[in-house]
Amino acid sequence: MLRAMLLVAAVVSVPCAPGRAEPAVPDGTWLVNQRVAFDVFTCKNALCGRIVWLRNPELRTAEMCGRTIIWGLTSDGPAQWNDGWFFDPENGATYNVSARVESSDRISARIYKGFSMFGRTEILTRITSRSLPGWCGTAAAD
């Protein structure tokens, strides 16, 4: 799950620097390793991710649902995002994350502590909002 969460972090990004082409923003709801789903949103000069679904019903609390789990990703080209952070709600740890948009429905994220070569690659897939049972903020999630 931790790796899945880190992948989520990779999806979130910061707008590119002045003078560069605007990157393709991975809007929407993204699922990481069938464990957590998040919505992408803009925060300050970056894109972030907010938890909207957790596979583990015990984690679907007011504290976790809606929590920002991805932040600080900056654009490094039209499909590449770097220097972000990912919070894993299953273990409470925070990781580095980078991501590459592979298609409109797929993102490859590298989640790691310290050095990318010691991390793991996760695949994020776009899903329809509220398409999973137990969505945060619904009676079924309580």
C-alpha positions in Angstrom: 0.0 0.0 0.0 2.9 2.3 0.8 4.2 2.0 -2.7 0.7 2.5 -4.1 0.4 5.7 -2.0 3.8 6.9 -3.3 2.6 6.4 -6.8 -0.3 8.6 -6.0 2.1 11.2 -4.9 3.7 11.0 -8.2 0.5 11.9 -10.0 0.3 15.3 -8.2 2.5 18.0 -9.6 3.4 21.7 -9.8 2.9 23.9 -12.8 5.9 24.4 -15.0 8.3 27.4 -14.8 7.6 30.5 -16.8 8.5 30.2 -20.5 7.9 26.5 -20.6 4.9 24.8 -22.2 2.1 23.9 -19.7 2.3 20.3 -18.7 -0.5 17.8 -19.1 -2.2 17.9 -15.7 -3.4 14.4 -14.6 -6.8 15.6 -13.5 -9.3 13.2 -12.0 -9.4 10.3 -9.6 -6.5 7.9 -9.5 -6.3 4.4 -7.9 -3.0 3.1 -6.5 -2.5 -0.7 -6.1 -6.2 -1.3 -5.3 -5.5 0.3 -1.8 -6.2 4.0 -2.0 -7.8 6.4 -4.5 -7.2 10.2 -4.6 -8.4 13.2 -6.4 -5.9 15.6 -8.0 -6.3 19.3 -7.1 -4.1 22.4 -7.4 -2.5 23.7 -4.2 -0.3 26.8 -4.1 2.1 26.3 -7.1 1.6 22.6 -7.3 -0.9 19.8 -7.9 -1.8 17.7 -4.9 -3.8 14.6 -4.1 -6.6 14.2 -1.6 -7.8 10.8 -0.3 -11.3 9.9 -1.5 -11.3 6.1 -0.9 -9.4 3.6 1.2 -9.6 -0.2 0.8 -9.2 -0.7 4.6 -12.5 0.4 6.2 -10.7 1.0 9.5 -8.8 3.8 7.9 -11.9 5.5 6.5 -12.0 8.1 9.3 -12.7 11.8 9.2 -8.9 12.2 9.8 -7.9 10.2 6.7 -10.7 10.9 4.3 -9.9 14.2 2.5 -6.3 14.2 3.8 -3.7 15.5 1.4 -1.4 12.6 0.6 0.6 13.9 -2.4 2.2 17.3 -2.7 5.2 19.2 -4.1 5.4 17.6 -7.5 6.9 19.9 -10.0 6.7 19.7 -13.8 9.9 18.6 -15.6 8.3 18.5 -19.0 4.9 17.9 -20.5 4.5 14.4 -18.9 7.2 14.2 -16.1 6.8 15.3 -12.5 9.5 15.3 -9.8 10.5 16.3 -6.3 7.1 15.4 -4.7 6.1 13.8 -1.5 3.7 11.0 -0.7 2.1 10.1 2.6 1.1 6.5 3.1 -2.0 6.3 5.3 -1.4 2.6 6.1 1.9 3.1 7.9 2.0 6.9 8.5 5.3 7.2 6.6 6.2 9.9 4.0 8.1 9.1 0.8 9.7 10.9 -2.1 7.8 10.5 -5.4 8.3 11.2 -9.1 5.9 10.4 -11.9 5.5 10.1 -15.6 2.1 10.3 -17.4 2.1 7.4 -19.8 -1.4 7.9 -21.2 -4.6 9.6 -20.2 -5.5 6.7 -17.9 -2.1 5.6 -16.7 0.7 7.1 -14.6 4.0 5.4 -13.6 5.2 6.6 -10.2 8.5 6.0 -8.5 8.2 5.9 -4.7 11.3 5.9 -2.6 13.1 7.1 0.5 16.2 9.0 -0.3 17.4 7.4 -3.5 15.2 6.6 -6.4 17.2 3.5 -7.4 16.2 1.8 -4.1 12.5 2.5 -4.6 9.6 0.9 -6.4 7.6 1.7 -9.4 3.8 1.8 -9.0 1.1 2.2 -11.8 -1.8 4.5 -11.1 -4.9 4.1 -13.1 -7.7 6.6 -13.6 -11.1 5.5 -12.2 -14.6 7.0 -12.2 -15.3 9.1 -9.1 -17.4 7.2 -6.5 -17.0 4.0 -8.4 -15.8 1.9 -5.4 -17.8 0.7 -2.4 -17.1 2.6 0.8 -16.2 5.9 -0.8 -15.2 8.6 1.7 -18.0 11.0 2.7 -20.8 8.5 2.0 -22.9 6.6 4.5 -21.3 3.4 3.1 -17.9 4.6 4.2 -18.9 5.0 7.9 
